Amino acid sequence: MTPPKPRKSAHRGQSPKVPGARNAIRGGRDRSGAAFGSKPVARAPKEPAKDVHDPDGVRLQKVLAQAGVASRRASEDLIEAGRVQVDGATVRELGVRIDPAKSIVHVDGVRLQLDQSLIYLALNKPPGVVTTMSDPEGRPCVGDILSQRPNALDERLFHVGRLDTATEGLLILTNDGNLAHRLTHPSHEVPKTYLAEVAGPVAKDIGKKLRSGIELEDGPVKADSFRMVDSRPGKALLEITLHEGRNHIVRRMLAEVGYPVLQLCRIQIGPVVMGGLRSGRTRAIHGEELSKLFDAVDL
């Protein structure tokens, strides 16, 4: 239960609000009820509602149904409840038509992927696999893994976040060139999290050094976060997050502070977490996870 708001008492020189009054009043009102003793308060003009209707487009409820949000009837209920936004404007009318190829649609704050030709996959790359779609030397590569899927893809996919051959873990694969470019561009600073096994024990000040920044041959670098996950005789498991994309950056950082990497695995890119995805397997990225991925790069 929300407590009632306390009443504000009138201050000296200021009359309390009068029902129906349009302007702030100083001194009172005349017999006609008009305010006097002060200038009218300027008000910003009300912005007109954004028109997202495209007469040549597709009805919004049909777009939602085709995107798998709900049935067409249930999609109409979502629209009437004000839970659907098109290009940032809340739509409540059922007659609105949009262009699915151009409009950005959110339901309950989650962005929908309306272009069914676009593919978004998470892959757990095994160690020993080259991060390419084909390899002239005949080495196992990411393209080989995709070709073995039950529904092999003919589309050309971009791999987001290259991993060296020895490193395993999360890759994002997509044919959405705009997203792939933004995820790899330094200006968006998308964080990536790794698990690194090193020889232990590990000194207590290593995390502080990595977070403060160290100097490498190609410039300074620092970790966004660091923590000790596990420690056992002779070995330690470290978690390190950074948004740098230079080659072998995690291996070089840890080697610089005296702990060469024995094994390395990337477990997260932005909001996409590898979780329980088995080595060599893929899964679709969709729904809220995909929406958060778009948000991470301002799409």
C-alpha positions as CSV (number, residue, x, y, z in Angstrom):
1,M,0.0,0.0,0.0
2,T,1.3,3.4,-1.0
3,P,1.2,6.0,1.8
4,P,-0.6,9.2,1.0
5,K,1.5,12.2,0.0
6,P,1.7,14.9,2.7
7,R,-0.1,18.1,1.9
8,K,2.1,21.0,1.2
9,S,1.3,24.1,3.2
10,A,1.1,27.4,1.6
11,H,4.2,29.6,2.0
12,R,4.1,33.3,2.8
13,G,3.2,35.3,-0.2
14,Q,1.8,32.4,-2.0
15,S,-1.8,31.2,-2.1
16,P,-2.7,27.6,-2.1
17,K,-3.7,26.0,-5.4
18,V,-7.3,26.7,-6.5
19,P,-9.2,23.9,-8.3
20,G,-9.3,24.7,-12.0
21,A,-6.5,27.4,-11.8
22,R,-4.3,27.4,-14.8
23,N,-1.5,29.6,-13.6
24,A,0.4,30.1,-10.4
25,I,-1.2,32.9,-8.4
26,R,0.4,35.6,-6.3
27,G,-1.9,37.9,-4.3
28,G,-5.3,36.3,-5.1
29,R,-7.9,36.4,-7.8
30,D,-10.4,39.0,-8.9
31,R,-14.2,38.5,-8.8
32,S,-14.3,36.9,-12.3
33,G,-11.8,34.3,-11.1
34,A,-9.0,35.5,-13.2
35,A,-5.5,35.5,-11.7
36,F,-3.8,38.8,-11.0
37,G,-0.5,40.0,-9.5
38,S,1.6,37.7,-11.6
39,K,2.6,36.9,-15.1
40,P,1.2,33.7,-16.7
41,V,3.5,30.7,-16.4
42,A,4.9,29.8,-19.8
43,R,4.3,26.2,-20.8
44,A,6.2,24.1,-23.3
45,P,4.0,23.2,-26.3
46,K,2.8,19.6,-26.2
47,E,4.7,17.5,-28.7
48,P,2.4,15.7,-31.2
49,A,2.3,11.9,-31.0
50,K,4.8,10.3,-33.3
51,D,3.2,8.9,-36.4
52,V,4.5,5.4,-37.0
53,H,1.7,4.3,-39.4
54,D,2.8,3.1,-42.9
55,P,-0.2,2.8,-45.1
56,D,1.6,0.3,-47.3
57,G,2.9,-1.7,-44.3
58,V,1.7,-4.8,-42.4
59,R,-0.8,-4.6,-39.5
60,L,1.2,-4.5,-36.3
61,Q,-0.7,-7.4,-34.7
62,K,0.2,-9.6,-37.7
63,V,3.8,-8.6,-37.4
64,L,3.8,-9.6,-33.7
65,A,2.1,-12.9,-34.5
66,Q,4.6,-13.7,-37.3
67,A,7.5,-12.9,-34.9
68,G,6.2,-15.6,-32.5
69,V,5.2,-13.2,-29.7
70,A,1.6,-14.4,-29.4
71,S,-1.4,-15.2,-31.5
72,R,-2.9,-12.4,-33.5
73,R,-5.8,-11.9,-31.0
74,A,-3.4,-12.0,-28.0
75,S,-1.1,-9.5,-29.9
76,E,-4.1,-7.2,-30.2
77,D,-4.5,-7.3,-26.4
78,L,-0.8,-6.4,-26.0
79,I,-1.2,-3.4,-28.3
80,E,-4.4,-2.2,-26.5
81,A,-2.6,-2.6,-23.1
82,G,0.1,-0.2,-24.3
83,R,2.8,-2.9,-24.1
84,V,4.1,-2.4,-27.7
85,Q,6.4,0.3,-28.9
86,V,7.3,1.1,-32.5
87,D,10.3,3.3,-33.1
88,G,10.1,4.5,-29.5
89,A,6.4,5.4,-29.6
90,T,3.7,3.4,-27.7
91,V,1.0,2.2,-30.0
92,R,-2.5,1.4,-28.8
93,E,-4.5,1.5,-32.0
94,L,-5.1,-1.8,-33.8
95,G,-5.2,-0.3,-37.3
96,V,-1.5,0.7,-37.3
97,R,0.6,-0.7,-40.1
98,I,4.4,-0.8,-40.1
99,D,7.2,-1.8,-42.4
100,P,8.9,-4.8,-40.6
101,A,12.1,-4.2,-42.5
102,K,12.5,-0.7,-41.2
103,S,10.6,-0.4,-37.9
104,I,12.1,-1.2,-34.5
105,V,9.5,-2.9,-32.3
106,H,9.7,-3.6,-28.6
107,V,7.2,-5.6,-26.5
108,D,7.5,-5.1,-22.7
109,G,10.9,-3.4,-23.4
110,V,12.3,-6.4,-25.3
111,R,13.3,-5.7,-28.9
112,L,11.9,-8.1,-31.5
113,Q,13.9,-9.4,-34.4
114,L,11.5,-9.0,-37.3
115,D,13.9,-10.0,-40.2
116,Q,13.6,-13.7,-40.3
117,S,16.6,-14.0,-42.7
118,L,19.0,-12.9,-39.9
119,I,20.7,-15.5,-37.9
120,Y,22.3,-15.2,-34.4
121,L,24.1,-18.2,-32.9
122,A,26.3,-18.8,-29.8
123,L,29.1,-21.4,-30.4
124,N,31.3,-23.1,-27.8
125,K,34.5,-23.4,-29.9
126,P,36.6,-26.4,-28.9
127,P,40.4,-26.1,-28.4
128,G,42.3,-26.9,-31.6
129,V,39.7,-25.4,-33.9
130,V,40.6,-22.4,-36.1
131,T,38.3,-19.4,-35.9
132,T,37.6,-19.3,-39.7
133,M,34.8,-20.6,-41.9
134,S,37.3,-22.5,-44.0
135,D,41.0,-23.3,-43.7
136,P,43.3,-23.8,-46.8
137,E,45.6,-25.9,-44.6
138,G,42.9,-28.4,-43.8
139,R,42.8,-27.7,-40.1
140,P,39.5,-28.1,-38.2
141,C,37.6,-24.8,-38.3
142,V,34.4,-23.2,-37.2
143,G,32.9,-23.8,-40.7
144,D,33.3,-27.5,-40.2
145,I,31.2,-27.4,-37.0
146,L,28.4,-25.5,-38.7
147,S,28.4,-27.9,-41.7
148,Q,27.7,-30.8,-39.3
149,R,24.5,-29.2,-37.9
150,P,21.3,-31.0,-38.7
151,N,20.2,-28.0,-40.7
152,A,23.4,-26.9,-42.3
153,L,23.5,-23.1,-43.1
154,D,24.2,-21.9,-46.6
155,E,24.3,-18.3,-45.5
156,R,27.7,-16.6,-44.9
157,L,28.1,-16.0,-41.2
158,F,30.5,-13.6,-39.5
159,H,32.3,-14.8,-36.3
160,V,32.3,-12.1,-33.6
161,G,35.3,-12.2,-31.4
162,R,38.2,-14.3,-32.7
163,L,39.8,-16.9,-30.4
164,D,43.2,-18.3,-31.0
165,T,43.4,-22.0,-31.9
166,A,44.3,-23.1,-28.3
167,T,41.6,-21.1,-26.6
168,E,38.1,-22.5,-26.3
169,G,34.8,-20.9,-25.5
170,L,32.1,-18.5,-26.7
171,L,31.9,-17.1,-30.2
172,I,28.9,-15.3,-31.7
173,L,28.0,-16.2,-35.3
174,T,25.7,-14.0,-37.4
175,N,24.9,-12.8,-40.9
176,D,23.9,-9.4,-39.4
177,G,26.9,-7.4,-40.6
178,N,25.9,-4.2,-38.7
179,L,25.7,-6.1,-35.4
180,A,29.0,-7.9,-36.1
181,H,30.8,-4.6,-36.9
182,R,29.5,-2.9,-33.8
183,L,30.4,-5.8,-31.5
184,T,34.0,-5.7,-32.6
185,H,34.4,-1.9,-32.8
186,P,36.4,-0.5,-29.9
187,S,34.0,2.5,-29.4
188,H,31.3,0.2,-28.0
189,E,33.6,-1.4,-25.4
190,V,31.6,-4.7,-25.2
191,P,33.1,-6.6,-22.2
192,K,34.3,-10.2,-22.6
193,T,34.9,-12.6,-19.7
194,Y,37.4,-15.4,-19.5
195,L,38.4,-18.2,-17.2
196,A,42.1,-18.8,-17.1
197,E,43.9,-21.7,-15.5
198,V,47.4,-20.8,-14.3
199,A,50.1,-22.3,-12.1
200,G,49.4,-21.5,-8.4
201,P,49.5,-20.2,-5.9
202,V,48.7,-16.7,-7.1
203,A,49.8,-13.6,-5.2
204,K,47.0,-11.6,-3.5
205,D,47.9,-8.4,-5.3
206,I,47.6,-9.7,-8.9
207,G,44.0,-8.6,-9.2
208,K,44.9,-5.1,-8.1
209,K,47.8,-4.9,-10.6
210,L,45.6,-6.1,-13.5
211,R,42.8,-3.6,-12.6
212,S,45.2,-0.7,-12.2
213,G,46.7,-1.4,-15.6
214,I,50.0,-2.9,-16.9
215,E,52.2,-1.9,-19.8
216,L,52.6,-4.3,-22.8
217,E,54.7,-3.9,-25.9
218,D,51.8,-2.5,-27.8
219,G,50.5,-0.2,-25.1
220,P,48.8,-0.2,-21.7
221,V,45.9,-2.4,-20.8
222,K,43.8,-3.0,-17.7
223,A,41.1,-5.5,-16.6
224,D,37.6,-4.3,-15.9
225,S,37.3,-6.9,-13.2
226,F,39.2,-9.8,-11.7
227,R,38.5,-12.5,-9.2
228,M,39.9,-15.8,-8.0
229,V,37.4,-18.6,-8.8
230,D,39.3,-21.6,-7.4
231,S,42.7,-22.5,-6.0
232,R,44.2,-25.9,-5.5
233,P,47.8,-27.2,-5.0
234,G,49.8,-26.1,-8.0
235,K,46.9,-24.5,-10.0
236,A,44.5,-21.6,-9.8
237,L,41.4,-20.6,-11.8
238,L,41.0,-16.9,-12.5
239,E,38.1,-14.9,-14.0
240,I,39.1,-11.8,-15.9
241,T,36.8,-9.4,-17.7
242,L,38.0,-6.7,-20.2
243,H,36.8,-5.0,-23.3
244,E,40.1,-5.0,-25.2
245,G,40.3,-6.9,-28.5
246,R,44.0,-7.1,-29.1
247,N,45.5,-10.5,-30.1
248,H,46.2,-12.9,-27.2
249,I,45.5,-10.0,-24.8
250,V,44.5,-12.2,-21.8
251,R,47.5,-14.5,-22.3
252,R,49.9,-11.6,-22.6
253,M,48.5,-9.8,-19.5
254,L,48.8,-12.8,-17.3
255,A,52.2,-13.7,-18.6
256,E,53.4,-10.1,-17.9
257,V,52.4,-10.4,-14.2
258,G,54.2,-13.8,-13.9
259,Y,51.3,-16.3,-14.5
260,P,51.4,-17.8,-18.0
261,V,48.1,-19.3,-19.1
262,L,47.8,-23.1,-19.0
263,Q,44.2,-23.2,-20.3
264,L,41.9,-20.4,-21.4
265,C,38.1,-20.2,-22.0
266,R,35.9,-17.3,-22.9
267,I,32.6,-17.6,-21.1
268,Q,30.7,-14.4,-21.9
269,I,30.4,-11.6,-24.6
270,G,28.4,-8.7,-23.4
271,P,25.0,-10.1,-22.2
272,V,25.5,-13.5,-24.0
273,V,26.6,-16.2,-21.6
274,M,27.9,-19.6,-22.7
275,G,26.3,-21.3,-19.7
276,G,25.9,-25.0,-20.1
277,L,26.5,-25.0,-23.9
278,R,28.6,-28.1,-24.7
279,S,31.9,-27.9,-26.6
280,G,31.3,-27.9,-30.3
281,R,27.6,-27.1,-30.1
282,T,25.6,-24.1,-31.1
283,R,22.4,-22.5,-29.8
284,A,20.2,-19.7,-31.1
285,I,20.4,-16.2,-29.5
286,H,16.9,-14.7,-29.4
287,G,14.3,-12.9,-27.2
288,E,15.5,-10.8,-24.3
289,E,19.1,-12.0,-24.7
290,L,19.2,-10.7,-28.3
291,S,17.5,-7.5,-27.2
292,K,20.2,-6.9,-24.6
293,L,22.9,-7.6,-27.2
294,F,21.3,-4.9,-29.5
295,D,21.2,-2.5,-26.5
296,A,24.9,-3.1,-25.8
297,V,25.9,-1.7,-29.2
298,D,23.1,1.0,-29.4
299,L,21.1,-0.7,-32.1
